[in-house]
Amino acid sequence: MKSLLYLLALSSWCLIMGTSSNNLLQAEQVSIFHIDRINTEQIEFAPAFYGEGIVYVARRRNGRIDSRTGETFFELMYATKISDHELRRPRPFSIELNSAYHEGPVCFSTDQREIFFTRSNTRHGLSRSNERGQVGLKIYRAFRGPYDWQGIEELSINDDAYSCMHPSLSADGNRLFFASDRPGGYGGLDLYVSDYINGNWTTAVNLGPKINTSSDEAFPFIHPSGQLFFSSNGHPGQGRLDIFSIDLSGQNWGKVYNLAPPFNSPNDDLSLVLSADATEGYLSSDRDGGHGRDDIYRLAIPNGLEGISSRPTTRELVTVYDGGQSRRLRQAEIHLYELDADSLLQGGAYTYRLEPLETGVYKLKVQRKPLTEMTDAHQYTDREGTAELLLNEDQSYILVVYREGFEPQELRFSYTAEGPSRPLEISLQPSECILIEGQIKGGNPGRGLAGATVQIIPANCEVPSLEIQTDTEGNYRTCLSTGCQFQLNAYAPGFVLQRSQINTTASRMGRLQANFDLVAATQSTHQLLPANTIIVLDQLDWTSLQTGATNRLDILQQLLEDRPEMRVQLAIHTDTRGHEALNLDRSKELAQTARTYLINRGIAPNRLEAIGFGEGAPRVSCTEGINCSEEDHAANNRVELTILQ
C-alpha cells in the first residue's frame, strides 16, 4: 500500500470507496488498451479530456529532485489522438502552468476555457512549508488566453496548514470536488465539495462517512450524469487501490459500488475519467502488462455503461441588438440560468426579506435579486453581437442580458432536441434613467443588513415611489428617472430610520451612490429576532425537496449564515388533505431531509433541530366539513423556524 507521503508527492492519488460487491454500473463489452506512445518506465497518471486528446501527469525526465521521494517533480503533459486506440507522442502542456515543483492532476470547465489544477504550495516561484516543514499541495485555477493559460489564482478553499488536490468540476461549473488531508476528516485523505455561489467558493464540506473512511479517498471524478467516481484503499475491493462509484444525482445518494474488471485489478487502479456518453474513458493502473509502474490505459465501451445517462449538450448562438440603433450590440453581459423543478432560478439568484405577519411571527419572503446583481456575467457578446450557449435537452432556462446604458432584458425558454422554444434574439432599449446603488450597514461594528428597506420618494416629479430591499450583504441597486429630486428613507427592524436626498437633474455620470449606517434603536441589535420568534417560509414544493431542487432551502441557509448566533427548530407542517398518519410520517422525513441538506451546506448540526408536525398545527383551520381555498392549504403547507436562542 502506498504511503500518504507518496500520495501527496503524486500531487494526489490513492482512493476508493465502496462496500457493495454488486455493481450497478455494468457494460456489455469493455475493451482496455495500453497506450505505448505515452507510457514509460516512470509514472503516468490522472488523465483528463482536453481538446482532441488528454492532459495527464508524468515525472520530469530532467529537473529538480523532490526530497521526499528522491525523484523528479511531476509536470503536465498533453497528447492528441492518432486513432481511436492510439495517441501521438506527448509534449509539455503549458509553459505558464508547469513550474519547478509538482503540477497536476487537472480538470477543465465544459467549454475548456478554465482549468483547475493541483500545484505545490508556492508564492513568487518559491515553495512554502507548513509548521511541520512540509510543502503541501493547493488547487489553483487559470483561464485560457490567446497564447497560453493566464490569470493563475489560488482558490480560497486552500490553507498552508494542509493539502488540497485532485479537483473535479461539475458540468455546470458550480461544484468542485477534491481531496484533502485537512483536520476534522475521517482519516488520511478525504473527499470534499465546495459550491461556487455569488462569485465565491463556499466553505468545503466533507462528503461524509458513506464515502470517506479512516484510510485514503482521492481522485474524484464527477460525471455529468451525477455519478461520482473515486479511488480508495479504505473500502473492500479487488486490489490495493480500487475505483468506486456512487450516484449523487438525487437528494438521497445511492450506494457505493466497486467497479468490475477491467476497471479494477488486483493492483492499484485510480483516476478514472469517462466521456459524457460513457462510451470511452481512461484510467491509471500499475497492473500486469504495463511498463512496470503506473501507466495510462484507454477504455472503449461501445454501448456505454448501464446506469449512466447524460442529457445531450448542444451549442447555440444568442444574438443581442441595440434597439435604438438597429444594430448588433457588442460587450453585452450574458447570464444563463437553469430553472429547477420549483420554477426557481439556480445559481444564487435569490435573497430574502423578513415581513411581519403578527406579533412574534415573520414571513421569510423569497425575492429574486435585480437582473444586474444576480451573478457575474457568464460571458459577453463578441463584435458580431453574439455569444455561444451550452444547452441541455429537456431543460428550461432564463436568459438575462444586460449592458450599462440599456434596460436589462430576459428571455424564458425551454430547450429540446428540436431546438429552443423561442428564437434566441434579444433587443436592448437605451435607458433614460440613472443608476443608484449603495449599502446599508448597522450595529457595532457596522455590517451589511440583509433585508433592510430603501424607500425612494419623488419630490418634484410624477413618477412612482419605490421600495427595494437589500441583499444578503446589505447592498441595493435600482434605476431612477432623470431630472428629479428624491427623498431616500433607509430602515430595518430594530434600527432608527435614516433619511437622505439625491438629485438626478444635474447628474452627468449616469451613476449615483447613497450609503447608510443605521443606529440601533436599543442596546441590542438582536432584539429583532428574540427567542420563540417564528419565521414562516414561503410554501415549499415537496417533490422539489425530495429530488434535490431545493433553492428555497438555500434562503434558509442565507438566513442562518447571516445570524451565526441563532439556533433554531426547523418544523415541517402539511395541509389537512390526505391521511393524517401519512402526512405526519411525510413531514418527519422531510424535516430530516431539510436538516441534512443545510448541514451538508455548512450549517453546524447543533444549530438545527428538526421536527415534523404533519397536519397537527394548521395556521388556518381546515377540519372536516369546512371548505378551504388553495390559499388556505398553502398557508398550512409550510416550513417554520422557531428561534431557540
N, C-alpha and C positions, 0 to 999 in steps of 0.2 A: 504494500500500500504506500502510495506516495505521501510524503510529509506535507504539512501545511506550508512549511517554508518553500518547498518545491512548487506547490500550487501557486503561492504568491509570486515566486520568481517567474513562473509561466505567465504572469500577468493575469492569472486566473486559470484554474481548471480542474475541478475534480468533483463532479457532483452526481447526484442521483436521488431518486426518491421512489417510494413505492412499496406497497405491501401486498398487492394483489397479484397472484400468479396468472389469472386470466387476463387476456389482453383485448381491450375494446378496439384498439386500433390495429386492424389486420389488413393485409394486402394479398390478393390472389397471386401476384408474382412480383418479386423484388429481386433485381439484379444489382450486384455490387462490383465496382471496378476500382482497382488500384491505379492511381494516376502517376505513371512513371516519370513524366517530364518535370513534375514539381517536387516529388518526394526525394529526399536524400537520406544519408545515414544520420543526419541530425533530426531535429524535431520540427514538424509542420502540423499546425492545429488551428482550430477556431475559424473555419471558412465562413464568409458572408457573401451573399449575392451582390454583385455590383456590375453595372453595365452589361457587357457580353461575357462576363466571366466571374471570378471570385477574388476577393481580398482575403488574405489569411496571414497567420503569424508564423515566422520562422526565425531561426537563430542567424545572427550576422556571421558571415564566414570570416570576416576580419573586423575587429572592433574592440571596444573596451570589454574587460572581463568583469562579470558580476561576482563580487567577492563572496556572495552567499552560496553560489553554485559552482564557481570556478570555471564557468563557461561564458561565452559572449552573450550580450543582451539580445532580446527579441526585437524584430522590426516587422513592418507591414510589407507584404509582397502582393503583387497583382498578376493574375494570369487569365488570358482570354481563351475562349473556346476555339478549337480547330474543328471538332466534330462533337456529336452527342457524347462521346466517351473519352475525349482527349482534350487537353489544354495545351496552349503554347508554353514555351519556356517563360518562367516568371521574370519580372523586373520589379525594382522598388516601387512602392505605390505612390509615395509623396515625399518630396524633399522637405516640405514645411512640417509634415507630421512626424516623420522619422527623426528622432533625436539621438543623443549619445547614450540613452538609457532604454528602458523597456517601453514598447508600444504594443497595443493590442490586448484582447480582441476588440472588434468594432461592430457597429451596426449602422444602418442608414435609414433615413426617412423614406417614405413611399416614393417620393419624387426624386430621391437620391441627391438632393441639394444640401442635405445636412448630414453630418457624421457625428456619432458619439463613439469615443474611443477611450480605452484604458491606457494610462501612461504612468511611469514612475513619478512620484511627488517631486516636482521641480519648480524652481522660480528663477527666471532670468538665466536659464540654462544650467543651473546648479541644483543638485539633489538636496532634499531636505529630510532630515531624520526626525523620528519621534523621540519621546523621552527614553525609550529603550535602545536608541541608537540605530533603529531600523528605518530604511527608506520604504515607505508604503506605496500603494497604488491609488490613483484617483481617476475619476471619469471626467473627461473634457468633451467639448463639442466644438465644431467648426463649420463653416459654410463654404460651399464651392464657389470659387472666384473664377475670373477669366483664364487664369494660368495654373492655379493650384488652390489648395484649401487655405482659407484665411479666417480671421476673426476668432482665433482659438481662445476659448474661455473655460475656466473651471466651473463645474456645477456646484450649486450651493449645498448639495447633499454630502459633499466630502468633508473630511476632517483630518488634520495632521496626525491625530492620535490612532487612527485605524485605516484600513484599506477599503476602497470601493472599486469594483471591477466587473467585467463581463456585461456590459449594457445590452439590453434588447428593447427596442422601441415598438410600441403597438402601432397598428396600421394607421390609426388616426393621428398619431404623433403626440397624444396626450397622456401616455402612461409609459413609464420607464421601469423595467425590471432589471435587477442587478444583484450581485453577490457582495457580501461584506462580512468582515470579522469584527464589526463594531460591538461594544458591550451591550448586554441585555438580550443577546440571542440565545439560541438553544445549544450552542456549542460549535466550535470550528467556524466554517463559513456557512452563513445562512442566506436565503434569498429574501429580497426586499422589493418594494414597489413605491414609486413616487409619481404623483399626478402633476401635470402642467396646468395650472389654473391662474387666470388673470396675469399671465406673463411671468409666473414664478413656479419653481418646483416645490411641492409640498414636503413636509417632514416625512422621511421614509418610514414605511410601515412594514414590519416583519410579516411574512406570509403565513406564519403560524406553524404549529406542530404537525398539522396534516402533511406539510411539505418538508419542513426543516426537522433535522434530527440532532443528536448530540455529536454527530460526525460532520461531514462536509457536504454541502449542496452548492452547486455552481453551474456555470454555463447555461443560464436560462435562455430560451428562445420562445417568444410569444408569436404564435402563428395567427394570421388574420382571422381564422375560424374561432379563436379564443382558446385553443389548446396550448398549454404551456409545456414545453419540453425542457428537461434539465438533467444533469448528472449528479450522482450521489454515491458515497460509499457508506452511507448510514442506513439504507433500506435494503432488505433482502433482494438479491439479484443473481445474475448468472456469472458474474465475474467480480473483479475488483471495483472498477467504476462501470456503472451501467447507465443507460439512458432511460428515463422515465417520462410519463406524460400525465397530465391532469387537465380536465376540462374546466376552464374558468369563465366560460361564456355566459353563465347564468348567475343568479343571486346565490343559489346553492351549488357549491363546487362539486364536481364529480369525484370519482375515486382515483387513486394513484395507481398507474399501471406500469409494469416493467415491459419494455418493448421486446418482441420476439426476435430471434435471429432472422436475417443477418444484421439487424440494427445493433444487437448486443452479442458479445462473445465472452469466452472465459477470461479475456484480458481486459484492459482499460478501453472503454468506449465513451466518447464525450462529444460535445459541441455539435449536435445535430442541427441542421437548418433544412427547411423544406420550401419549395415554391408554393405560391398561393393555391394552386390546384392540387398540391401534394403529389405530383407525378414525377418530380425529380428532387434530389437533395444531395447533401454532403455531410460527412461526419469525420471525426478523427478517431484513430484507434492504433494500438500497438499489437494488434492481433497477428497471428502467424501469417506469413506470406508477404509481409512488408519489408522495409529496408532496415528493420532492427529496432527502431524507436517509433514514436508516434508519427503516423502518416495520414494523409487525407485520402478519403475514398469517395467515389461518386455513386449515388443511388439512382437507379431507374425503376420507376413504379408506374407502368403504363396505365393501369386502371385506377391509380390513386389509392388512398387509404380509406378504408371503411371507417366512418366515424368522424371524418374531416370533410367539411364543405366550406366553400368560400364564395361569397357573392361576387360575381364578375365586376371588375372595376373598369370604367371607361373614362377616357379623357374627352372633355367637351370645352368649347370656347364660349366665353361670355363677352359681349361687346357693350361698351359704355359710350353714350353720346352726350355732347354738350347741347342741351335742349335750346339754349339761347342762340347758338351759332350754327346749329345743324351740322356739326362735325364730330368726329370721334375724339374722345377725351382721354388723354394720357395721364398717368400717375394718379388714377383714382384708386382708393383703397377698396379691396375686395375682402369681405368677410363671409364665410360659408359655414352654416350651422346645420347639423342634423337635428331633426325633430324626433323626440323619443315617443314611446307608446302613450304618454300622457300629454302629447302635443306641446311639450315644452322644448325649448332650445337646449342643446347640450353645449358644454364648454364654458361654464362660469358666466352666463349671460344674465343672471338674476341677482337681486339684492332683496332687502326686506324693510318693512317698517312696522312698528307696533301701534295699533289703533285701539284706543279704549272702547270696550263694549259696555262695561258696567264697573262698579267698584271692585277692584282687585282682579279684573279679568281683561285681558288684552287679546286682540286678534293679530296673529302674525301674518301680515299681508305680503304675499309674494309679488314683486314687481320687476318687470324687465328693465334693465339699465337702458339709458338713452342709446340710440344706434351708434353714436360716436364714442361710447365709453365701454362697450361690452368686452372686447379683447383687442389685442394688437392685430393689425391687418394681416391676413393670411398671405396676401401678395398684392401687387399693384398692376394696373393695366400698362401695356407697353406703348410704343409710339403709334401703334395702329389702334389703340383703344381696346385691346383685347387682353384676356388673361385665361389661363388654362385651369380647368377644374377637374379634380378626380372624383368621380361619382360612382356610387354603388347602386346596383339594380335593386328595385323594390325598397327604396328609401325616400323619405320626404325631407325637403330642405327649406331653409330660408336663406336667401342670398341678400346681403346688405352691402350697399355701395355708397361710399362717401368720399367727398373731396372738399376741402375748405373753400368757401365761396359759393357752395352749391347746397341745395336742400338734400339731405340723405334720402335714399330710396331703398325699398326692399322688395324682393320678389319671392313669393312662396310657390314651390313647385314640387312635383314628385318625379322620380326617375325610374324607368322600366327598360326592358330590352328594346322597346320601340323608341326610346329616347326621352327627353324632358317633356313634361306635360304642357309647358309653355315655352315660347321662344326665349332664349337666354340673351335678351337685349334690354338694356335699361337706359333711360334718358334722364339726366340730372338737370334740374332747373336752377338757374342762378339765384342765389339767396339775396334778399334785400334786408337781412337782419344782421345784428351784431352779436357775436358770441360773448356770453358772460360765464365765468367759471370761478370756483373758489372752494374753500374748505371751511367747515365748521368744527371747531375744537371746543373742549370743555373739560373741567376737572383740574386736578393738580397732581402731576403735571398734565398739561393740556394734551389730549389725544383726540383723534378724529371721532366724531359722534355719528354712528350709523343711525339712519332713520330720522335724523333731525329734519326740520321743515324750513324751507326758504319760501316766504310769501312775497311775491313781486306785484306791486300795485301801481298802475299808471297814474300820474298826477295831472297830465295835460293832454292826453291822447285817448281816443275812443278805441282802445284795444282791450282784450280780456285780461283780467288778473290771472296770475299763475301761482300754483303751489307745487313745489317739487321737493322730493326727499333725497337726502344724501345717501351715498353708497356705503359699503362696509368700512371705508376709511374716512368717511366724513366729507367726501368730495361731491360737488354738484356741478351741473353744466346745462345751459339752455341758451336759446337764441331770442333776442329782443328786437322789437321794431325800432327803426332809426327815427331820429327827430323827436324823442320823448324824454320826459323825466319820470323816474320810477322811485318809489319807496320800497326798500327791502326790509322785511321783518324775519329775523332768524330766531328759532326757538326749538327747544326739546323738553320733554317732561323732566322735571327736576332742575331746570335751569331758567335763569332770568332772560326774558325776551330782549334782543338787541336789534337796533334799527340802524339803517344807513340809507344813503341816497346816491343814485347814479344818474348821469345824463348822457343819452346817446345822440344828442343833437350835434355836438362839436367833435365827436369821436371820428378820427380818420384811420384808426388802427384795425377796425373790424374785430377787436377782441378786448374785453374788459375783465377785471378781476375784482372780486369782493370777498374777503376772508372775514371770519367771525371767531372770536374767542369768548365763549359764553361763561358766565359766572354761575356757580351752583346756587340754587335757591336755598339750600340748607347746608349744614356742615358735611353731610354725607351725600356723595354722588350716587350711592347705591339705593336710595330710598325709592327710586323709580320701580324697582323690582324686589320688594321685600319678600321674606319667606311667606309661603302659602299663596303667592300670586299665581294665577292661572294664565297660561298663554295657549290660545287655540290656533292650530294650524289650519289653513285652507283645506278643503276636502281632498283626501289622498285617494288616488286610484289604486285599489288593492292589487289588481293584476300587474300594474306597472311596478309596484313594490316587489312582488314575488319574482318578476323577471329581471330585476336589477335596474329598471329605468326609474331611478329614484332622485331626480333633480329636486323634487320638493324637500326631500330629506337633507339635501345639501344646504338648504336655507337654515334648517335646524343646526347644522354643523357651523354655519357662519355665526349664528346667534351664540352658540356655546363658545366658539373661539373668541368672539368679541368680549365675552364676560367669563374669563377663566376661573373666577372665584365661585361661579354658580354651580350648584349640584341640584339635579332635577329628577323627578319621577316622570317617565315617559309612559303615557297611557293611551291605549287604542280603544276607541268606542265604535260600535256599529249602530246602524239603524235597527228598527224593530221588525223589519221584514225577514222572513225565513225562520228556521228553527232556532229557538233560544239557546240550546246547548251547543249547536254547531257554531252560532255566532260567537259564543264565549270561547270555544276552542280556537276559532279562527283569529280572534283578537289577541289571544295569548301568544299564538305562533307568530303573528305579525309584529307584536311588541318586541319579541326576542330578535326577530329578523332586523327590525329597525335599530335596535340597540347594537347588534353585531355590526351592522353597516357603519354606524357612527364610530364605533371603536376601531374598526379597520381603517377609518379615515383619520385617526389620530386623537380622538376624544378619550380621555382616561376612563377606564371601566368604573372606578369608584365615584365618578360624577353622574352615573346613569343607573337608575332603577327602571325596570320595565314591568308593566302590568297590563293585562287585558281585562276590560270590564264587560265586553260583549255589548248587549243592549240594556245593561242594568242601570245605566245612569244617563238617560237621554236629556239633551238640552231642551227639546220640545217634546211634550207628552204625546205619544202616538200609540196608545194602548189599543187593544182590540175594540172595534166598534167606533173608533174615532178616525175620521179620514185625515190624512196628512198629505201635503203637497210634496213635490220633489224638493223644494227648497227646505222644507221641514226635515225630510230624510237626510238631505245633505248636511244640515246643521248637526244632526246626530251622528253621522258617519264621519268621524274626525279623529285627529291626534291632539292630545292635550299634554302640555308640560305643567307640572306643579313644582314651583321652586321650593326646595327643601332647606336651602340656606343661601 
